[in-house]
Amino acid sequence: MSTARLPPTISRRGFAFGISALAGGLVLRTPAAFAQAQAQALATAKPVQPELTAWVVIQPDDSVLIRIARSDMGQGIFTSLPMLVAEELECDWARVKPEYAPVAEHLARKRVWGNMVTTDSVSVRRSHDYLRKAGAQARMMLVAEAASRWNCPAEECTARNSVVTHGPSGRTLRYGALAQAASARPVPENVALKRPQDWRLIGTSTRPFDMRAKVTGQPIYAIDVRVPGMLHAAVSACPAYGGKLKSFDAAKVMTLPGVRQVVQVGDTAVAVVASSWWQAKKALEALPVVWDEAASADVSSDAILKTLQQGLDAADVVVGHRIGDVDAALASAATRVTADYQVPYLAHATMEPQTCTAHVADGRAEVWAPTQNGEGTAQVVAQTLGLDPSKVVVHKCHLGGGFGRRGLSQDWARQAVLIAKAVGQPVKLIWTREEDMRHDFYRPMVVARQTAGFDSSGRLVGWKIRLCGSSIFASLAPHFMRNGQDLSMMNSLHKADMGYALPAFEAGYVMRNTAIPVGFWRAVNYSQNGFFREAFLDELARASKQDPYQFRRPLLAQAPRTLAVLDEAARRANWGKAPAGVHQGIAVVEFDDALCAQVVELSVDKDGGVKVHRVVCVIDPVFAVHPDTIMAQMEGCIIQALGAVLTGEITFKAGRAEQSNFHDYPLLRIHETPRIEIHIVASGTDAGQPWGAVGETGVPPLAPALVNAIFAATGQRVRSLPLKHHTLRPKA
């Protein structure tokens, strides 16, 4: 399917410069005319079929177009979000067609589609209410139109499966016959929404819209975009963070096949533009470039780690969660346990490397972007080029992986429009895998020091955590800082995130920003803090000579949802009764109103090789819109997290990332993937309660459950990742 279609007659919802899906990919109308096309479309176009609400357009043939404001990067929202609308619309699900809401029109219509950000698993949990409302509003407008034609009260009519039926007489009218006139009716503001027990579509694993299309390679991803007159660009930024571009010799490559131009991109990068991307890449490799890396000489993983470890004792700490007087509790404790933990930088390693197609001409810009925030891309492009946002059109494409890389960090969009502006033709920029790996916005390296104390009877009386690492918000979203501090660095340790009832507790963070750019990685700060918290809890259980699962249960007495999920995971995994030679570890982590518990089963051979046999995962997302999607997301979370725990790390020397591709930053292979069991426990009863996250919730429990199982198998405590740096031996 095309992600940016233009109807035969352009409407305000489709005024963007006329792209259509053909066999060869996306086709743009003549570039020189696109400014005129936009102005003409806005001035004269009439819609083919007026919308009922901004979200819903129904055609005479009963097809239902439902617009999607968020971005699809494999998390299934092209199915789950239309389900929310269709549930209340009572339309024929087989006739539904999802399509991206156009970004330019969104801005022109004063953000009619609300928030376009796709991160932190917000797609369902932050838009379910207004999407269900949009469906109910459209249904009421259709029913009102039918009732007026029959001259009867609307209360005598019902809607089901794209048909309005008059109860007393049995007369029917299809949605397609009503939509044109119904769209002229006022949109009702107050509508009653269904109770969860009355849902017919939500909660079912209906066939995903785009499954067949994806399997057969039909969707247009940004890397697939083709436009007439398009050139290709390969880019190289200074390989050392903090360094700059000093000089390059364009003449050395201008005679190479296909080369059109060499473009300096800001003060840190250079690009070669050619007739094909391979020609551009080969010419870039041959381009003599001199980098100024003097400022990067002292930027290394070892130096950064030392700085962070020193930060654990620093006084400039911000406290995010405090219960009682933890220092007094620890001072009077009969027994204390202290441990330092650390995690490395991690790359996103999206299957589709960073890419963007751009055309800049006549004071306007048009881009085709794999963006997690279409509105944000438009703003970045406008700022980069000094344009008003109304002069920018962004066509959203499906993402070949996002994981936070394509949200606030939009360096790829900036580069694409700067290159296109210099060339004066449409240009598709594609990063090499090496460029992508070495110029990421990495998950931060973070260290943690944890101390807990027990009284003489073995009761846990206090627990103190200090974190130190680089802040994501400080560089990417300073407006989210509070008094200059990034409280999100303590996610999973705040009161709202932590179900454990403790007499004394304190979580604090010391910010130490470096030259290495950091950004949102799947589950963000929950990924490392969940590891710190749940692995240390296992230490405390062992120190008190208790079973790790049973140790947690009384601490969760005031968090019944969390306890229920933990209990279900233990039951499903047959906790304590693993096969001979197989050992278990358990963990439970809260993430944005969702709960996830996991049990990892593994064995360690005599040479220290680790084999993960099974992962049992229980998730409570409050409501399960599309259960198959939830299962797929949990499987994806577990596989990504498992690869990170076993081998994932990015290290730096003299400012340069030492890893470059999948040979030295391996992802989990098929033969390494364990048996994964997903169990959904949806506890929601009232649609007005907070809905939980899905797309990232399966990541945080995996690492602690795995290292806890490692301890059970070996008696060795793993406090730093990845696991590849540890020499393991099974218990004698």
Residue, then its C-alpha position, 0 to 999 in steps of 0.5 A: m500500500s502507498t503511505a501517501r496517496l492522492p485522490p483523483t481530485i485533490s482535497r485539503r486533506g491531500f493537497a501535498f504535491g501529488i504522489s501515487a503508488l506505482a510499480g516502481g515506487l512513489v512518483l512525484r509530479t514535476p518538481a518545478a511545479f510543486a509550489q504552484a500545485q500546492a497553492q492551486a490545490l488549496a484554492t480550488a480543490k473540492p473533496v471527493q467525499p467530505e469527512l465525517t470527522a477529521w478521522v473518518v471518510i466514508q465513500p459511496d462504496d462503503s469503504v471507510l478511510i480511517r486516518i492514522a496520526r502516529s507512525d507505524m514502525g512495526q508495532g501494529i498501529f495500522t491495525s490497532l488504531p483503526m480498531l479503536v475508531a471502528e469499534e464505536l463507528e460500527c462499520d464493516w471492518a472488511r471495508v476499512k482502509p487506514e492511511y496516514a494523516p497528512v502532516a502539512e494539513h495537520l499544521a494548516r488545520k491547527r493540529v486537528w489530529g492531535n499529537m503525532v509523536t510516536t514514542d514511549s508506547v503512546s499510540v494506543r494509550r494516549s489516543h484511545d479516548y479521542l479515537r473512540k470518540a471520533g468513531a462514535q461521533a461519525r456513527m451518530m451523524l450517520v444515524a441522525e441522517a438516516a432518521s431524518r430521511w425516515n422521519c423518525p426519532a434517532e433512538e429508533c435506529t441502530a447501526r451495525n456493520s456499516v448499516v443503519t436499521h430502523g427498528p420498528s420497520g426494518r428499513t435499512l440504509r448503508y453508510g455509503a449512501l448516508a455519508q455525503a449528507a451526514s458529513a454536512r451535519p454538526v459533529p456532536e460534542n457529547v457522545a456516550l462510549k461503549r463499556p469494555q464489556d460491550w466491545r465486539l472488535i477491541g480485544t480480538s486478534t482480527r487479521p492485521f491490515d498490512m500483514r499480507a502486504k508486508v510479507t509480499g513487500q508492498p508497503i513503501y518504506a522511506i528507503d523505497v521512495r523513488v521520484p523523477g529526477m532523483l539523485h542519491a547521496a551518501v554521507s560521512a560525518c566526522p568519525a570522532y564525536g566533538g570533531k569537525l570537517k577540516s577539508f576535502d578534495a572534491a576534484k579527486v572524485m568528480t570524474l568517477p562514474g555518476v558523480r554529480q556533486v560533493v556537498q559540505v553538510g554543516d561543519t561536521a559532514v560531507a556528502v557525495v551526490a551521484s546518479s545511484w547510491w552505490q556510485a555515491k558510496k564508492a566515490l565517498e570512500a575515495l574522497p580525500v577528507v581531513w578531519d579535525e579530531a583534536a577535541s576528541a582525543d580524551v573521549s573514551s569509554d574508560a574515561i567516561l566510566k571513571t567520570l560516572q563512577q566518581g559521580l556516585d559519590a558527588a554531592d550534586v544529586v537530585v532525589g527523585h523518590r524518598i521514603g523515610d530516613v534511609d541513611a538512618a535506617l542503613a546506619s542502624a541496620a544489622t546487615r548491609v548489602t552494597a553493590d555497583y552496577q553498570v550498563p554500556y552504550l547501546a545502538h539502535a541498529t534499525m534494519e532500515p538505516q537512516t534515510c530521507t528523500a528531500h526536494v528543496a526549491d522555490g522557497r519550499a521543501e518536501v520530504w519523504a521521511p521514516t519519522q516517529n514524529g511527522e510534525g517534528t520533522a516538519q519543524v526541523v526542516a523548517q528551522t534548518l532551511g529558515l522556512d515557515p512550517s507552512k512551506v514544508v510538506v512531510h510525507k510519512c513512510h513506514l519505518g524499518g525500525g524506530f526504537g526512539r532513533r527517529g523521534l527527537s533526533q532527526d539529524w538525517a532529516r537535516q542532512a537530507v534537506l541541506i544536501a537537496k538544497a545545495v543540489g537543486q534536485p530531489v535527493k535520496l540520502i541513505w546512511t551506510r550501516e557503518e555510518d548508522m552504527r557510529h553516529d547514533f544517539y545511544r542509550p546512555m552508559v549508566v552506573a548505579r550504586q545500591t545499598a540495602g540493610f536488614d534488621s536483626s530479624g532479617r527484615l528489609v529496613g532501607w534501600k538507597i540507589r545512586l545513579c550517574g549517567s548522561s541525560i537524554f533530555a538535556s540535549l534532546a528535550p531540555h523543556f522536559m527538565r525540572n530545575g535543570q534536572d532530568l528526573s526521567m533518569m530515575n524511571s522505574l525507581h519513582k513512586a509511581d513506577m515501583g510497587y514495593a512497599l519499603p520502610a525507607f527508600e531513596a533514589g537519586y541521580v547525578m547528571r554527567n553529560t559527555a560528548i557522546p550523544v544519547g537518546f531514547w532506546r526502547a524502554v528508555n531509562y526503564s531498561q537499565n533501571g529495571f535491571f539495576r533494581e530487579a537484579f539487586l532484589d535478587e541479591l537481597a533475597r539471597a542475602s536473606k536466604q529467601d527464594p527470590y520470588q517469595f521474597r518479593r511477594p510480601l513487598l508487593a502486598q500493597a500493589p495487587r496488580t503487580l503481585a498478580v502478574l508476578d504470581e502468574a509468571a511464576r505459575r506459568a513457568n512452574w517456578g522452582k521446578a525447572p528440568a535438571g540442569v536448567h535454572q530460573g530467574i525472575a523479575v517484574v517491572e512496571f512501565d507506563d501503567a503496564l506490568c510485565a513479569q518474566v521468568v528466564e530458564l537457562s543452562v551454563d555448560k562446562d565451558g561457560g556457554v549460556k543457553v537460554h531455553r525459555v522465557v515466560c512473559v506475563i503482561d498486564p496492559v490494562f486493556a488488550v486492543h489486539p492481542d496478537t500485536i501484543m504478543a508480537q511486541m513482547e517477542g520483539c522486546i525479548i529478542q532485542a533485550l536478549g541480544a543486548v544483554l548477551t553481546g550489545e555494547i558500543t565502546f569509544k576510543a579517541g571519540r570514535a565508536e569502535q563498533s561498525n556493523f553486525h559483525d562486531y555489534p551482533l543482534l540475536r540470531i534465529h538459532e539463539t532465540p529461545r522458546i518464548e511464551i507470552h501470556i496476557v492478563a488484561s485487568g482493565t474494567d473501566a475504559g476511563q482508567p489509564w491504559g498501559a504501554v505495550g511496545e516497550t514493556g517487555v524489555p526491562p524485565l529480561a536483563p535482570a531475570l537472565v542475570n538472576a538465572i545466571f546466579a542460580a546456575t553458577g553462583q556468580r553475580v553479574r552486575s555489568l553488561p554485556l554478558k560476553h565479558h564474564t567468564l562463567r562456570p556452572k556450579a560444581 
